[in-house]
């Protein structure tokens, strides 16, 4: 095994939860051939956060050693809906919605993976084989796995306990995801632990088809920025790849102190030696360590120059508690508005009404320095007025 491959194993240890199996993975690295790394996604929503990106960064490191990322768009299985983590049926998306989500998903993945070299990236769609699959072929596929094995999945057992329905197309979803590995000749897949059942079926079907079974690496999951549940768009406790550098920096600065080291280890490239130094400092100087985390996180996705700018902006704004000189401008027609209506125009659908109302009840909305508690509070004479929303968002209103 080369020195680079040994370094890869050490780097992977920081973000790996489990591996099936480590011996097989080392055998693959020693084989000297280009590996095919399956990264499969359904595009139910065009949303990636830094937790999702852990897998992408591991794949990127393999690309840098000359291996190929096989980016599988589950355009067929998206129409079914992965039941993982769900206690009810997923809504069915139209082909147009799937196509739109797919493009937005790829745009975010480009922030990590090497899309520029066709030798290192292959984009596939599982409609290639499932659109052409006959009823007889599907039955042959299903005949290889038992009902007991499928129904034993923890989420299905939970639905049974709750007296909730399990639809047949949901029950066979793991079969389809597993069979994708056969069609792609996958050597390796890097996933969240919630996908382990499905990918173990991939190993099962590969062995039945005479292929070498794929290695499965599951990655560490950290709490969201609130220190509680894992990162989720619905909870708002995440750092998204689509967030601006300023939002990434600010959200990283909002995490509880006990998450500083796990976030540095999992979400940045800070060296192991530096992590040891920071571990000794975090209890004494948590703010300085948190600034380092925010800087490294922004640097990873946007470069050093941008990270330095955002750190300077944060320090000037929050250390001196002054309103920033530069801020977005919302242009509206002169007239009477309530506070909620102004925020709705500024966020333009990126935050739901429920999220915006919650900000008011939390005292997180102010107008010219005065806290607004009531969403329907009338506001007037808005030309030049400055709104602050949460800890990091300001905007100025200009009337036309």
Helices and strands as residue ranges (DSSP letters): H 3-15, E 16-20, H 22-30, E 36-41, H 50-64, E 68-73, G 77-79, H 95-109, E 121-125, H 127-130, H 135-142, H 147-151, H 154-162, H 168-171, H 173-184, E 188-192, G 193-195, H 196-208, E 215-219, H 245-253, G 257-259, H 260-267, H 272-281, H 286-302, H 304-319, E 328-332, E 337-338, H 339-347, H 353-361, E 365-367, E 370-371, E 378-379, E 386-389, E 393-399
